[in-house]
């Protein structure tokens, strides 16, 4: 995934003023990051299992809270999963909540199972 810019809009449309955030996939760190003014404002972390991208954590730095960045980040991450012909497993509560409101990703979403959680715990050493 190359750097993607969300749809441009006015401050009134996006609820934000200032620079357009950029989302990038950082494969060596197993995450997507959202940048504002070239500074990391947040991330959503994943591990891949076969053709499934298992999302387990999303965070936005306090300095960027309340700007809708988590939604932009997750939407672009899930769009990248679709483009990569993979499936989504939403262990992360924020990603799961996002998916309930965005049914356009339902066709590529798999349920969280105890087996996936156990596998993820092994991957994360917990």
PyMOL CGO cylinders between C-alpha atoms (Angstrom):
from pymol import cmd
from pymol.cgo import CYLINDER

trace = [
    CYLINDER, 0.00, 0.00, 0.00, 1.40, 3.31, -0.91, 0.3, 1, 1, 1, 1, 1, 1,
    CYLINDER, 1.40, 3.31, -0.91, 0.49, 6.31, 1.15, 0.3, 1, 1, 1, 1, 1, 1,
    CYLINDER, 0.49, 6.31, 1.15, -3.19, 7.06, 0.73, 0.3, 1, 1, 1, 1, 1, 1,
    CYLINDER, -3.19, 7.06, 0.73, -4.89, 10.33, 1.34, 0.3, 1, 1, 1, 1, 1, 1,
    CYLINDER, -4.89, 10.33, 1.34, -8.51, 10.31, 2.44, 0.3, 1, 1, 1, 1, 1, 1,
    CYLINDER, -8.51, 10.31, 2.44, -11.07, 12.12, 0.37, 0.3, 1, 1, 1, 1, 1, 1,
    CYLINDER, -11.07, 12.12, 0.37, -10.51, 15.84, 0.41, 0.3, 1, 1, 1, 1, 1, 1,
    CYLINDER, -10.51, 15.84, 0.41, -13.24, 17.94, 1.96, 0.3, 1, 1, 1, 1, 1, 1,
    CYLINDER, -13.24, 17.94, 1.96, -13.82, 21.22, 3.62, 0.3, 1, 1, 1, 1, 1, 1,
    CYLINDER, -13.82, 21.22, 3.62, -13.29, 21.56, 7.36, 0.3, 1, 1, 1, 1, 1, 1,
    CYLINDER, -13.29, 21.56, 7.36, -17.06, 21.57, 7.78, 0.3, 1, 1, 1, 1, 1, 1,
    CYLINDER, -17.06, 21.57, 7.78, -17.44, 18.28, 5.87, 0.3, 1, 1, 1, 1, 1, 1,
    CYLINDER, -17.44, 18.28, 5.87, -14.63, 16.47, 7.67, 0.3, 1, 1, 1, 1, 1, 1,
    CYLINDER, -14.63, 16.47, 7.67, -14.99, 18.10, 11.06, 0.3, 1, 1, 1, 1, 1, 1,
    CYLINDER, -14.99, 18.10, 11.06, -11.27, 18.90, 10.90, 0.3, 1, 1, 1, 1, 1, 1,
    CYLINDER, -11.27, 18.90, 10.90, -9.15, 21.82, 9.93, 0.3, 1, 1, 1, 1, 1, 1,
    CYLINDER, -9.15, 21.82, 9.93, -5.57, 21.69, 8.82, 0.3, 1, 1, 1, 1, 1, 1,
    CYLINDER, -5.57, 21.69, 8.82, -3.57, 19.15, 6.86, 0.3, 1, 1, 1, 1, 1, 1,
    CYLINDER, -3.57, 19.15, 6.86, -5.05, 16.00, 5.38, 0.3, 1, 1, 1, 1, 1, 1,
    CYLINDER, -5.05, 16.00, 5.38, -3.92, 12.90, 7.29, 0.3, 1, 1, 1, 1, 1, 1,
    CYLINDER, -3.92, 12.90, 7.29, -1.96, 10.19, 5.51, 0.3, 1, 1, 1, 1, 1, 1,
    CYLINDER, -1.96, 10.19, 5.51, -2.36, 6.46, 6.23, 0.3, 1, 1, 1, 1, 1, 1,
    CYLINDER, -2.36, 6.46, 6.23, 0.48, 4.06, 5.51, 0.3, 1, 1, 1, 1, 1, 1,
    CYLINDER, 0.48, 4.06, 5.51, 0.98, 0.34, 6.05, 0.3, 1, 1, 1, 1, 1, 1,
    CYLINDER, 0.98, 0.34, 6.05, 4.19, -0.51, 7.89, 0.3, 1, 1, 1, 1, 1, 1,
    CYLINDER, 4.19, -0.51, 7.89, 4.62, -4.24, 7.28, 0.3, 1, 1, 1, 1, 1, 1,
    CYLINDER, 4.62, -4.24, 7.28, 7.78, -4.79, 9.41, 0.3, 1, 1, 1, 1, 1, 1,
    CYLINDER, 7.78, -4.79, 9.41, 5.89, -3.40, 12.43, 0.3, 1, 1, 1, 1, 1, 1,
    CYLINDER, 5.89, -3.40, 12.43, 2.58, -5.13, 11.57, 0.3, 1, 1, 1, 1, 1, 1,
    CYLINDER, 2.58, -5.13, 11.57, 0.53, -1.98, 11.61, 0.3, 1, 1, 1, 1, 1, 1,
    CYLINDER, 0.53, -1.98, 11.61, -1.05, 0.90, 9.77, 0.3, 1, 1, 1, 1, 1, 1,
    CYLINDER, -1.05, 0.90, 9.77, -0.11, 4.38, 10.92, 0.3, 1, 1, 1, 1, 1, 1,
    CYLINDER, -0.11, 4.38, 10.92, -1.90, 7.67, 10.44, 0.3, 1, 1, 1, 1, 1, 1,
    CYLINDER, -1.90, 7.67, 10.44, 0.30, 10.72, 10.03, 0.3, 1, 1, 1, 1, 1, 1,
    CYLINDER, 0.30, 10.72, 10.03, -0.59, 14.37, 10.50, 0.3, 1, 1, 1, 1, 1, 1,
    CYLINDER, -0.59, 14.37, 10.50, 2.08, 16.85, 9.40, 0.3, 1, 1, 1, 1, 1, 1,
    CYLINDER, 2.08, 16.85, 9.40, 4.47, 13.88, 9.01, 0.3, 1, 1, 1, 1, 1, 1,
    CYLINDER, 4.47, 13.88, 9.01, 3.99, 12.95, 12.70, 0.3, 1, 1, 1, 1, 1, 1,
    CYLINDER, 3.99, 12.95, 12.70, 2.45, 9.66, 13.73, 0.3, 1, 1, 1, 1, 1, 1,
    CYLINDER, 2.45, 9.66, 13.73, -0.92, 10.42, 15.28, 0.3, 1, 1, 1, 1, 1, 1,
    CYLINDER, -0.92, 10.42, 15.28, -2.03, 6.82, 15.79, 0.3, 1, 1, 1, 1, 1, 1,
    CYLINDER, -2.03, 6.82, 15.79, -1.94, 3.22, 14.65, 0.3, 1, 1, 1, 1, 1, 1,
    CYLINDER, -1.94, 3.22, 14.65, -3.92, 0.05, 14.23, 0.3, 1, 1, 1, 1, 1, 1,
    CYLINDER, -3.92, 0.05, 14.23, -1.94, -3.16, 14.78, 0.3, 1, 1, 1, 1, 1, 1,
    CYLINDER, -1.94, -3.16, 14.78, -2.45, -6.55, 13.15, 0.3, 1, 1, 1, 1, 1, 1,
    CYLINDER, -2.45, -6.55, 13.15, -0.99, -9.97, 12.56, 0.3, 1, 1, 1, 1, 1, 1,
    CYLINDER, -0.99, -9.97, 12.56, -1.58, -11.98, 9.39, 0.3, 1, 1, 1, 1, 1, 1,
    CYLINDER, -1.58, -11.98, 9.39, -2.75, -15.58, 9.48, 0.3, 1, 1, 1, 1, 1, 1,
    CYLINDER, -2.75, -15.58, 9.48, -3.03, -17.08, 6.03, 0.3, 1, 1, 1, 1, 1, 1,
    CYLINDER, -3.03, -17.08, 6.03, -5.45, -14.83, 4.12, 0.3, 1, 1, 1, 1, 1, 1,
    CYLINDER, -5.45, -14.83, 4.12, -6.77, -13.11, 7.27, 0.3, 1, 1, 1, 1, 1, 1,
    CYLINDER, -6.77, -13.11, 7.27, -5.55, -9.85, 8.77, 0.3, 1, 1, 1, 1, 1, 1,
    CYLINDER, -5.55, -9.85, 8.77, -6.29, -10.02, 12.49, 0.3, 1, 1, 1, 1, 1, 1,
    CYLINDER, -6.29, -10.02, 12.49, -6.62, -6.52, 13.97, 0.3, 1, 1, 1, 1, 1, 1,
    CYLINDER, -6.62, -6.52, 13.97, -6.00, -6.45, 17.71, 0.3, 1, 1, 1, 1, 1, 1,
    CYLINDER, -6.00, -6.45, 17.71, -5.25, -2.87, 18.80, 0.3, 1, 1, 1, 1, 1, 1,
    CYLINDER, -5.25, -2.87, 18.80, -6.04, 0.68, 17.67, 0.3, 1, 1, 1, 1, 1, 1,
    CYLINDER, -6.04, 0.68, 17.67, -4.88, 3.88, 19.34, 0.3, 1, 1, 1, 1, 1, 1,
    CYLINDER, -4.88, 3.88, 19.34, -4.80, 7.60, 18.64, 0.3, 1, 1, 1, 1, 1, 1,
    CYLINDER, -4.80, 7.60, 18.64, -2.36, 9.81, 20.55, 0.3, 1, 1, 1, 1, 1, 1,
    CYLINDER, -2.36, 9.81, 20.55, -4.08, 12.11, 23.06, 0.3, 1, 1, 1, 1, 1, 1,
    CYLINDER, -4.08, 12.11, 23.06, -2.85, 15.20, 21.20, 0.3, 1, 1, 1, 1, 1, 1,
    CYLINDER, -2.85, 15.20, 21.20, -4.97, 14.13, 18.20, 0.3, 1, 1, 1, 1, 1, 1,
    CYLINDER, -4.97, 14.13, 18.20, -8.06, 12.85, 20.02, 0.3, 1, 1, 1, 1, 1, 1,
    CYLINDER, -8.06, 12.85, 20.02, -11.51, 13.93, 18.91, 0.3, 1, 1, 1, 1, 1, 1,
    CYLINDER, -11.51, 13.93, 18.91, -10.55, 14.62, 15.29, 0.3, 1, 1, 1, 1, 1, 1,
    CYLINDER, -10.55, 14.62, 15.29, -12.04, 11.48, 13.72, 0.3, 1, 1, 1, 1, 1, 1,
    CYLINDER, -12.04, 11.48, 13.72, -8.60, 10.07, 12.92, 0.3, 1, 1, 1, 1, 1, 1,
    CYLINDER, -8.60, 10.07, 12.92, -9.35, 6.56, 14.23, 0.3, 1, 1, 1, 1, 1, 1,
    CYLINDER, -9.35, 6.56, 14.23, -12.21, 6.24, 11.76, 0.3, 1, 1, 1, 1, 1, 1,
    CYLINDER, -12.21, 6.24, 11.76, -10.06, 7.47, 8.85, 0.3, 1, 1, 1, 1, 1, 1,
    CYLINDER, -10.06, 7.47, 8.85, -7.26, 5.11, 9.87, 0.3, 1, 1, 1, 1, 1, 1,
    CYLINDER, -7.26, 5.11, 9.87, -9.43, 2.03, 10.20, 0.3, 1, 1, 1, 1, 1, 1,
    CYLINDER, -9.43, 2.03, 10.20, -11.42, 2.72, 7.04, 0.3, 1, 1, 1, 1, 1, 1,
    CYLINDER, -11.42, 2.72, 7.04, -8.26, 3.03, 4.96, 0.3, 1, 1, 1, 1, 1, 1,
    CYLINDER, -8.26, 3.03, 4.96, -6.69, -0.02, 6.61, 0.3, 1, 1, 1, 1, 1, 1,
    CYLINDER, -6.69, -0.02, 6.61, -9.76, -2.13, 5.83, 0.3, 1, 1, 1, 1, 1, 1,
    CYLINDER, -9.76, -2.13, 5.83, -9.86, -0.79, 2.28, 0.3, 1, 1, 1, 1, 1, 1,
    CYLINDER, -9.86, -0.79, 2.28, -6.23, -1.93, 1.91, 0.3, 1, 1, 1, 1, 1, 1,
    CYLINDER, -6.23, -1.93, 1.91, -7.16, -5.38, 3.26, 0.3, 1, 1, 1, 1, 1, 1,
    CYLINDER, -7.16, -5.38, 3.26, -9.83, -5.64, 0.56, 0.3, 1, 1, 1, 1, 1, 1,
    CYLINDER, -9.83, -5.64, 0.56, -7.40, -4.50, -2.15, 0.3, 1, 1, 1, 1, 1, 1,
    CYLINDER, -7.40, -4.50, -2.15, -4.93, -7.14, -0.92, 0.3, 1, 1, 1, 1, 1, 1,
    CYLINDER, -4.93, -7.14, -0.92, -7.66, -9.80, -1.32, 0.3, 1, 1, 1, 1, 1, 1,
    CYLINDER, -7.66, -9.80, -1.32, -7.50, -10.66, 2.35, 0.3, 1, 1, 1, 1, 1, 1,
    CYLINDER, -7.50, -10.66, 2.35, -10.14, -10.98, 5.06, 0.3, 1, 1, 1, 1, 1, 1,
    CYLINDER, -10.14, -10.98, 5.06, -10.64, -9.08, 8.32, 0.3, 1, 1, 1, 1, 1, 1,
    CYLINDER, -10.64, -9.08, 8.32, -10.82, -10.53, 11.84, 0.3, 1, 1, 1, 1, 1, 1,
    CYLINDER, -10.82, -10.53, 11.84, -11.75, -7.74, 14.30, 0.3, 1, 1, 1, 1, 1, 1,
    CYLINDER, -11.75, -7.74, 14.30, -10.29, -8.70, 17.70, 0.3, 1, 1, 1, 1, 1, 1,
    CYLINDER, -10.29, -8.70, 17.70, -9.75, -4.99, 18.40, 0.3, 1, 1, 1, 1, 1, 1,
    CYLINDER, -9.75, -4.99, 18.40, -12.91, -3.52, 19.99, 0.3, 1, 1, 1, 1, 1, 1,
    CYLINDER, -12.91, -3.52, 19.99, -12.62, -0.31, 17.95, 0.3, 1, 1, 1, 1, 1, 1,
    CYLINDER, -12.62, -0.31, 17.95, -12.37, -2.19, 14.65, 0.3, 1, 1, 1, 1, 1, 1,
    CYLINDER, -12.37, -2.19, 14.65, -15.33, -4.39, 15.66, 0.3, 1, 1, 1, 1, 1, 1,
    CYLINDER, -15.33, -4.39, 15.66, -17.39, -1.27, 16.50, 0.3, 1, 1, 1, 1, 1, 1,
    CYLINDER, -17.39, -1.27, 16.50, -16.39, 0.37, 13.21, 0.3, 1, 1, 1, 1, 1, 1,
    CYLINDER, -16.39, 0.37, 13.21, -17.49, -2.71, 11.25, 0.3, 1, 1, 1, 1, 1, 1,
    CYLINDER, -17.49, -2.71, 11.25, -20.96, -2.64, 12.85, 0.3, 1, 1, 1, 1, 1, 1,
    CYLINDER, -20.96, -2.64, 12.85, -21.45, 0.84, 11.38, 0.3, 1, 1, 1, 1, 1, 1,
    CYLINDER, -21.45, 0.84, 11.38, -19.78, 0.10, 8.02, 0.3, 1, 1, 1, 1, 1, 1,
    CYLINDER, -19.78, 0.10, 8.02, -21.47, -2.90, 6.48, 0.3, 1, 1, 1, 1, 1, 1,
    CYLINDER, -21.47, -2.90, 6.48, -19.57, -2.42, 3.22, 0.3, 1, 1, 1, 1, 1, 1,
    CYLINDER, -19.57, -2.42, 3.22, -16.84, -4.59, 4.76, 0.3, 1, 1, 1, 1, 1, 1,
    CYLINDER, -16.84, -4.59, 4.76, -19.17, -7.40, 5.95, 0.3, 1, 1, 1, 1, 1, 1,
    CYLINDER, -19.17, -7.40, 5.95, -18.36, -9.57, 2.94, 0.3, 1, 1, 1, 1, 1, 1,
    CYLINDER, -18.36, -9.57, 2.94, -14.68, -9.80, 3.95, 0.3, 1, 1, 1, 1, 1, 1,
    CYLINDER, -14.68, -9.80, 3.95, -15.13, -10.00, 7.74, 0.3, 1, 1, 1, 1, 1, 1,
    CYLINDER, -15.13, -10.00, 7.74, -14.68, -13.26, 9.67, 0.3, 1, 1, 1, 1, 1, 1,
    CYLINDER, -14.68, -13.26, 9.67, -15.81, -13.82, 13.25, 0.3, 1, 1, 1, 1, 1, 1,
    CYLINDER, -15.81, -13.82, 13.25, -13.45, -13.77, 16.20, 0.3, 1, 1, 1, 1, 1, 1,
    CYLINDER, -13.45, -13.77, 16.20, -13.14, -17.35, 17.47, 0.3, 1, 1, 1, 1, 1, 1,
    CYLINDER, -13.14, -17.35, 17.47, -11.42, -18.76, 20.58, 0.3, 1, 1, 1, 1, 1, 1,
    CYLINDER, -11.42, -18.76, 20.58, -8.93, -20.45, 18.26, 0.3, 1, 1, 1, 1, 1, 1,
    CYLINDER, -8.93, -20.45, 18.26, -8.00, -17.10, 16.64, 0.3, 1, 1, 1, 1, 1, 1,
    CYLINDER, -8.00, -17.10, 16.64, -7.63, -15.46, 20.07, 0.3, 1, 1, 1, 1, 1, 1,
    CYLINDER, -7.63, -15.46, 20.07, -5.38, -18.31, 21.25, 0.3, 1, 1, 1, 1, 1, 1,
    CYLINDER, -5.38, -18.31, 21.25, -3.29, -18.05, 18.07, 0.3, 1, 1, 1, 1, 1, 1,
    CYLINDER, -3.29, -18.05, 18.07, -3.01, -14.27, 18.48, 0.3, 1, 1, 1, 1, 1, 1,
    CYLINDER, -3.01, -14.27, 18.48, -1.95, -14.61, 22.12, 0.3, 1, 1, 1, 1, 1, 1,
    CYLINDER, -1.95, -14.61, 22.12, 0.83, -16.96, 20.98, 0.3, 1, 1, 1, 1, 1, 1,
    CYLINDER, 0.83, -16.96, 20.98, 1.92, -14.48, 18.31, 0.3, 1, 1, 1, 1, 1, 1,
    CYLINDER, 1.92, -14.48, 18.31, 2.05, -11.66, 20.84, 0.3, 1, 1, 1, 1, 1, 1,
    CYLINDER, 2.05, -11.66, 20.84, 3.70, -13.74, 23.57, 0.3, 1, 1, 1, 1, 1, 1,
    CYLINDER, 3.70, -13.74, 23.57, 0.93, -13.25, 26.09, 0.3, 1, 1, 1, 1, 1, 1,
]
cmd.load_cgo(trace, "trace")
